[in-house]
Protein backbone atom coordinates (compact mmCIF):
# COMPACT_ATOMS: atom_id res chain seq x y z
CA UNK A 1 0.00 0.00 0.00
CA UNK A 2 2.80 2.37 0.91
CA UNK A 3 4.54 1.58 -2.38
CA UNK A 4 1.41 2.46 -4.37
CA UNK A 5 0.98 5.68 -2.41
CA UNK A 6 4.62 6.65 -3.03
CA UNK A 7 4.31 5.90 -6.74
CA UNK A 8 1.13 7.97 -6.98
CA UNK A 9 2.83 10.86 -5.17
CA UNK A 10 5.82 10.77 -7.55
CA UNK A 11 3.55 10.76 -10.61
CA UNK A 12 1.58 13.70 -9.20
CA UNK A 13 4.76 15.71 -8.54
CA UNK A 14 6.07 14.98 -12.03
CA UNK A 15 2.76 16.09 -13.56
CA UNK A 16 2.81 19.34 -11.61
CA UNK A 17 6.42 20.01 -12.64
CA UNK A 18 5.64 19.27 -16.27
CA UNK A 19 2.64 21.58 -16.26
CA UNK A 20 4.71 24.36 -14.69
CA UNK A 21 7.38 23.98 -17.33
CA UNK A 22 5.01 24.10 -20.31
CA UNK A 23 5.49 26.97 -22.72
CA UNK A 24 3.89 28.24 -25.88
CA UNK A 25 5.45 29.98 -28.84
CA UNK A 26 4.70 33.60 -29.67
CA UNK A 27 5.67 34.75 -33.15
CA UNK A 28 5.51 38.00 -35.03
CA UNK A 29 7.17 40.57 -37.27
CA UNK A 30 8.79 43.86 -36.24
CA UNK A 31 8.79 46.80 -38.64
CA UNK A 32 9.90 50.40 -38.54
CA UNK A 33 7.55 53.34 -38.85
CA UNK A 34 8.32 53.36 -42.59
CA UNK A 35 6.90 49.86 -42.97
CA UNK A 36 10.28 48.20 -43.57
CA UNK A 37 11.12 45.07 -41.57
CA UNK A 38 13.78 45.44 -38.87
CA UNK A 39 16.37 42.65 -38.48
CA UNK A 40 18.33 42.41 -35.22
CA UNK A 41 15.62 43.74 -32.88
CA UNK A 42 15.99 42.31 -29.37
CA UNK A 43 12.85 40.65 -27.99
CA UNK A 44 12.91 39.78 -24.28
CA UNK A 45 10.33 38.30 -21.92
CA UNK A 46 10.29 41.05 -19.30
CA UNK A 47 11.73 40.06 -15.94
CA UNK A 48 13.62 37.07 -17.36
CA UNK A 49 16.71 36.30 -19.41
CA UNK A 50 14.55 34.58 -22.03
CA UNK A 51 15.05 36.42 -25.30
CA UNK A 52 15.29 36.27 -29.07
CA UNK A 53 16.13 38.56 -31.97
CA UNK A 54 14.43 39.23 -35.28
CA UNK A 55 15.79 37.69 -38.46
CA UNK A 56 16.47 39.36 -41.78
CA UNK A 57 12.73 39.33 -42.51
CA UNK A 58 11.94 41.01 -39.17
CA UNK A 59 10.38 37.81 -37.84
CA UNK A 60 10.90 36.34 -34.37
CA UNK A 61 9.79 33.41 -32.21
CA UNK A 62 9.94 33.36 -28.43
CA UNK A 63 8.57 30.90 -25.87
CA UNK A 64 6.48 32.18 -22.97
CA UNK A 65 4.96 30.25 -20.04
CA UNK A 66 1.56 28.83 -20.91
CA UNK A 67 0.09 29.66 -17.52
CA UNK A 68 1.36 33.26 -17.38
CA UNK A 69 -1.35 35.78 -18.24
CA UNK A 70 0.81 38.73 -17.18
CA UNK A 71 3.76 38.01 -19.50
CA UNK A 72 5.13 41.09 -21.28
CA UNK A 73 7.49 41.27 -24.25
CA UNK A 74 9.97 44.13 -24.55
CA UNK A 75 11.20 45.12 -28.02
CA UNK A 76 14.37 47.23 -28.27
CA UNK A 77 16.65 48.37 -31.08
CA UNK A 78 19.32 51.07 -31.39
CA UNK A 79 17.82 54.27 -32.77
CA UNK A 80 14.23 53.29 -31.95
CA UNK A 81 11.97 53.80 -28.96
CA UNK A 82 11.65 50.58 -26.94
CA UNK A 83 8.17 49.14 -26.73
CA UNK A 84 6.46 46.74 -24.31
CA UNK A 85 3.47 44.58 -25.24
CA UNK A 86 1.36 42.40 -22.94
CA UNK A 87 1.13 38.85 -24.30
CA UNK A 88 -2.15 37.74 -22.74
CA UNK A 89 -3.62 34.90 -24.80
CA UNK A 90 -2.03 36.05 -28.06
CA UNK A 91 0.21 33.75 -30.08
CA UNK A 92 1.12 36.37 -32.70
CA UNK A 93 2.32 39.91 -32.00
CA UNK A 94 3.32 42.25 -34.83
CA UNK A 95 4.56 45.72 -33.92
CA UNK A 96 6.06 48.86 -35.45
CA UNK A 97 8.90 50.66 -33.67
CA UNK A 98 9.17 54.44 -33.86
CA UNK A 99 12.51 56.06 -34.70
CA UNK A 100 14.19 57.86 -31.82
CA UNK A 101 16.46 60.41 -33.50
CA UNK A 102 17.49 61.92 -30.16
CA UNK A 103 18.92 58.64 -28.87
CA UNK A 104 21.35 58.44 -31.79
CA UNK A 105 23.05 61.58 -30.51
CA UNK A 106 23.78 59.89 -27.19
CA UNK A 107 24.92 56.48 -28.43
CA UNK A 108 28.30 55.49 -29.85
CA UNK A 109 28.73 52.19 -31.68
CA UNK A 110 32.01 50.49 -30.77
CA UNK A 111 32.77 47.12 -32.27
CA UNK A 112 29.68 44.99 -31.94
CA UNK A 113 28.02 46.92 -29.14
CA UNK A 114 26.64 50.37 -28.43
CA UNK A 115 27.57 52.35 -25.32
CA UNK A 116 26.80 55.74 -23.85
CA UNK A 117 29.26 58.41 -25.00
CA UNK A 118 30.21 59.26 -21.41
CA UNK A 119 31.45 55.66 -20.98
CA UNK A 120 33.76 55.74 -24.02
CA UNK A 121 37.46 55.76 -23.11
CA UNK A 122 38.98 55.54 -26.61
CA UNK A 123 39.32 58.28 -29.23
CA UNK A 124 36.07 58.42 -31.19
CA UNK A 125 34.68 60.96 -33.66
CA UNK A 126 30.99 60.85 -34.49
CA UNK A 127 28.51 62.36 -36.91
CA UNK A 128 24.74 61.86 -36.80
CA UNK A 129 22.14 61.96 -39.56
CA UNK A 130 20.87 65.27 -38.16
CA UNK A 131 24.22 66.93 -38.88
CA UNK A 132 24.35 65.98 -42.57
CA UNK A 133 20.71 65.76 -43.61
CA UNK A 134 20.59 69.20 -45.29
CA UNK A 135 23.97 69.07 -47.05
CA UNK A 136 23.59 69.02 -50.88
CA UNK A 137 26.13 66.34 -51.80
CA UNK A 138 26.19 63.17 -53.89
CA UNK A 139 28.18 60.88 -51.61
CA UNK A 140 28.57 60.12 -47.93
CA UNK A 141 32.27 60.99 -48.10
CA UNK A 142 31.51 64.52 -49.29
CA UNK A 143 28.93 64.98 -46.54
CA UNK A 144 31.47 64.03 -43.86
CA UNK A 145 34.29 66.30 -45.06
CA UNK A 146 35.50 68.52 -42.22
CA UNK A 147 33.07 67.03 -39.70
CA UNK A 148 35.20 64.25 -38.19
CA UNK A 149 38.17 65.39 -36.10
CA UNK A 150 41.37 63.58 -37.04
CA UNK A 151 39.87 62.19 -40.25
CA UNK A 152 40.87 63.54 -43.67
CA UNK A 153 38.92 62.95 -46.87
CA UNK A 154 40.18 63.93 -50.31
CA UNK A 155 39.20 63.18 -53.91
CA UNK A 156 41.52 60.45 -55.16
CA UNK A 157 42.44 62.24 -58.42
CA UNK A 158 41.59 65.83 -57.50
CA UNK A 159 38.97 66.20 -60.22
CA UNK A 160 35.84 68.20 -59.26
CA UNK A 161 32.78 66.00 -58.95
CA UNK A 162 34.85 62.85 -58.55
CA UNK A 163 32.99 60.40 -56.31
CA UNK A 164 36.01 58.37 -55.22
CA UNK A 165 37.55 59.61 -51.98
CA UNK A 166 40.60 58.62 -49.99
CA UNK A 167 39.98 58.44 -46.25
CA UNK A 168 42.82 58.66 -43.75
CA UNK A 169 42.48 58.43 -39.98
CA UNK A 170 45.10 60.54 -38.20
CA UNK A 171 47.13 60.81 -41.40
CA UNK A 172 47.73 57.07 -41.82
CA UNK A 173 50.39 54.87 -40.26
CA UNK A 174 52.65 53.98 -43.19
CA UNK A 175 54.22 55.65 -46.24
CA UNK A 176 54.57 52.36 -48.12
CA UNK A 177 51.58 50.26 -47.05
CA UNK A 178 47.85 50.70 -47.53
CA UNK A 179 46.42 53.23 -45.06
CA UNK A 180 42.77 52.60 -45.85
CA UNK A 181 40.66 52.24 -42.69
CA UNK A 182 38.35 49.33 -42.04
CA UNK A 183 34.70 50.01 -42.86
CA UNK A 184 31.94 48.26 -40.93
CA UNK A 185 28.33 48.83 -42.04
CA UNK A 186 25.67 47.48 -39.68
CA UNK A 187 28.18 44.93 -38.37
CA UNK A 188 29.39 43.82 -41.83
CA UNK A 189 32.76 44.73 -43.36
CA UNK A 190 32.28 46.69 -46.60
CA UNK A 191 35.12 47.94 -48.81
CA UNK A 192 35.17 51.71 -49.43
CA UNK A 193 31.73 52.07 -47.88
CA UNK A 194 31.74 55.89 -47.91
CA UNK A 195 32.07 55.86 -51.70
CA UNK A 196 29.09 53.57 -52.28
CA UNK A 197 26.59 54.35 -49.53
CA UNK A 198 24.04 57.15 -49.89
CA UNK A 199 24.26 59.93 -47.27
CA UNK A 200 20.47 59.76 -46.91
CA UNK A 201 20.79 56.17 -45.63
CA UNK A 202 23.16 57.03 -42.78
CA UNK A 203 21.90 57.15 -39.20
CA UNK A 204 25.33 57.69 -37.62
CA UNK A 205 29.05 57.38 -38.31
CA UNK A 206 31.55 56.59 -35.53
CA UNK A 207 35.30 56.51 -36.19
CA UNK A 208 37.65 54.63 -33.84
CA UNK A 209 41.03 56.32 -34.03
CA UNK A 210 43.36 54.75 -31.47
CA UNK A 211 44.53 51.38 -30.13
CA UNK A 212 40.99 50.47 -29.10
CA UNK A 213 40.26 49.81 -32.79
CA UNK A 214 43.01 47.17 -32.92
CA UNK A 215 41.84 45.63 -29.66
CA UNK A 216 38.37 45.10 -31.11
CA UNK A 217 39.08 44.36 -34.78
CA UNK A 218 42.67 43.09 -34.72
CA UNK A 219 45.40 44.17 -37.13
CA UNK A 220 42.81 45.12 -39.77
CA UNK A 221 41.77 48.01 -37.53
CA UNK A 222 45.29 49.47 -37.28
CA UNK A 223 44.40 52.26 -39.74
CA UNK A 224 41.25 53.14 -37.84
CA UNK A 225 37.71 51.84 -38.13
CA UNK A 226 34.78 53.68 -39.71
CA UNK A 227 31.57 52.26 -38.25
CA UNK A 228 28.44 53.19 -40.18
CA UNK A 229 24.97 52.55 -38.82
CA UNK A 230 22.26 52.88 -41.45
CA UNK A 231 18.68 53.92 -40.84
CA UNK A 232 17.54 50.46 -41.87
CA UNK A 233 20.28 48.59 -40.00
C-alpha positions in Angstrom: 0.0 0.0 0.0 2.8 2.4 0.9 4.5 1.6 -2.4 1.4 2.5 -4.4 1.0 5.7 -2.4 4.6 6.7 -3.0 4.3 5.9 -6.7 1.1 8.0 -7.0 2.8 10.9 -5.2 5.8 10.8 -7.5 3.6 10.8 -10.6 1.6 13.7 -9.2 4.8 15.7 -8.5 6.1 15.0 -12.0 2.8 16.1 -13.6 2.8 19.3 -11.6 6.4 20.0 -12.6 5.6 19.3 -16.3 2.6 21.6 -16.3 4.7 24.4 -14.7 7.4 24.0 -17.3 5.0 24.1 -20.3 5.5 27.0 -22.7 3.9 28.2 -25.9 5.5 30.0 -28.8 4.7 33.6 -29.7 5.7 34.7 -33.1 5.5 38.0 -35.0 7.2 40.6 -37.3 8.8 43.9 -36.2 8.8 46.8 -38.6 9.9 50.4 -38.5 7.5 53.3 -38.8 8.3 53.4 -42.6 6.9 49.9 -43.0 10.3 48.2 -43.6 11.1 45.1 -41.6 13.8 45.4 -38.9 16.4 42.7 -38.5 18.3 42.4 -35.2 15.6 43.7 -32.9 16.0 42.3 -29.4 12.8 40.6 -28.0 12.9 39.8 -24.3 10.3 38.3 -21.9 10.3 41.1 -19.3 11.7 40.1 -15.9 13.6 37.1 -17.4 16.7 36.3 -19.4 14.6 34.6 -22.0 15.1 36.4 -25.3 15.3 36.3 -29.1 16.1 38.6 -32.0 14.4 39.2 -35.3 15.8 37.7 -38.5 16.5 39.4 -41.8 12.7 39.3 -42.5 11.9 41.0 -39.2 10.4 37.8 -37.8 10.9 36.3 -34.4 9.8 33.4 -32.2 9.9 33.4 -28.4 8.6 30.9 -25.9 6.5 32.2 -23.0 5.0 30.3 -20.0 1.6 28.8 -20.9 0.1 29.7 -17.5 1.4 33.3 -17.4 -1.3 35.8 -18.2 0.8 38.7 -17.2 3.8 38.0 -19.5 5.1 41.1 -21.3 7.5 41.3 -24.3 10.0 44.1 -24.5 11.2 45.1 -28.0 14.4 47.2 -28.3 16.6 48.4 -31.1 19.3 51.1 -31.4 17.8 54.3 -32.8 14.2 53.3 -32.0 12.0 53.8 -29.0 11.7 50.6 -26.9 8.2 49.1 -26.7 6.5 46.7 -24.3 3.5 44.6 -25.2 1.4 42.4 -22.9 1.1 38.9 -24.3 -2.1 37.7 -22.7 -3.6 34.9 -24.8 -2.0 36.0 -28.1 0.2 33.8 -30.1 1.1 36.4 -32.7 2.3 39.9 -32.0 3.3 42.3 -34.8 4.6 45.7 -33.9 6.1 48.9 -35.4 8.9 50.7 -33.7 9.2 54.4 -33.9 12.5 56.1 -34.7 14.2 57.9 -31.8 16.5 60.4 -33.5 17.5 61.9 -30.2 18.9 58.6 -28.9 21.3 58.4 -31.8 23.0 61.6 -30.5 23.8 59.9 -27.2 24.9 56.5 -28.4 28.3 55.5 -29.8 28.7 52.2 -31.7 32.0 50.5 -30.8 32.8 47.1 -32.3 29.7 45.0 -31.9 28.0 46.9 -29.1 26.6 50.4 -28.4 27.6 52.4 -25.3 26.8 55.7 -23.9 29.3 58.4 -25.0 30.2 59.3 -21.4 31.4 55.7 -21.0 33.8 55.7 -24.0 37.5 55.8 -23.1 39.0 55.5 -26.6 39.3 58.3 -29.2 36.1 58.4 -31.2 34.7 61.0 -33.7 31.0 60.8 -34.5 28.5 62.4 -36.9 24.7 61.9 -36.8 22.1 62.0 -39.6 20.9 65.3 -38.2 24.2 66.9 -38.9 24.4 66.0 -42.6 20.7 65.8 -43.6 20.6 69.2 -45.3 24.0 69.1 -47.1 23.6 69.0 -50.9 26.1 66.3 -51.8 26.2 63.2 -53.9 28.2 60.9 -51.6 28.6 60.1 -47.9 32.3 61.0 -48.1 31.5 64.5 -49.3 28.9 65.0 -46.5 31.5 64.0 -43.9 34.3 66.3 -45.1 35.5 68.5 -42.2 33.1 67.0 -39.7 35.2 64.3 -38.2 38.2 65.4 -36.1 41.4 63.6 -37.0 39.9 62.2 -40.3 40.9 63.5 -43.7 38.9 63.0 -46.9 40.2 63.9 -50.3 39.2 63.2 -53.9 41.5 60.4 -55.2 42.4 62.2 -58.4 41.6 65.8 -57.5 39.0 66.2 -60.2 35.8 68.2 -59.3 32.8 66.0 -58.9 34.8 62.8 -58.6 33.0 60.4 -56.3 36.0 58.4 -55.2 37.6 59.6 -52.0 40.6 58.6 -50.0 40.0 58.4 -46.3 42.8 58.7 -43.8 42.5 58.4 -40.0 45.1 60.5 -38.2 47.1 60.8 -41.4 47.7 57.1 -41.8 50.4 54.9 -40.3 52.6 54.0 -43.2 54.2 55.7 -46.2 54.6 52.4 -48.1 51.6 50.3 -47.0 47.8 50.7 -47.5 46.4 53.2 -45.1 42.8 52.6 -45.9 40.7 52.2 -42.7 38.3 49.3 -42.0 34.7 50.0 -42.9 31.9 48.3 -40.9 28.3 48.8 -42.0 25.7 47.5 -39.7 28.2 44.9 -38.4 29.4 43.8 -41.8 32.8 44.7 -43.4 32.3 46.7 -46.6 35.1 47.9 -48.8 35.2 51.7 -49.4 31.7 52.1 -47.9 31.7 55.9 -47.9 32.1 55.9 -51.7 29.1 53.6 -52.3 26.6 54.3 -49.5 24.0 57.1 -49.9 24.3 59.9 -47.3 20.5 59.8 -46.9 20.8 56.2 -45.6 23.2 57.0 -42.8 21.9 57.1 -39.2 25.3 57.7 -37.6 29.1 57.4 -38.3 31.6 56.6 -35.5 35.3 56.5 -36.2 37.6 54.6 -33.8 41.0 56.3 -34.0 43.4 54.7 -31.5 44.5 51.4 -30.1 41.0 50.5 -29.1 40.3 49.8 -32.8 43.0 47.2 -32.9 41.8 45.6 -29.7 38.4 45.1 -31.1 39.1 44.4 -34.8 42.7 43.1 -34.7 45.4 44.2 -37.1 42.8 45.1 -39.8 41.8 48.0 -37.5 45.3 49.5 -37.3 44.4 52.3 -39.7 41.3 53.1 -37.8 37.7 51.8 -38.1 34.8 53.7 -39.7 31.6 52.3 -38.3 28.4 53.2 -40.2 25.0 52.5 -38.8 22.3 52.9 -41.5 18.7 53.9 -40.8 17.5 50.5 -41.9 20.3 48.6 -40.0 
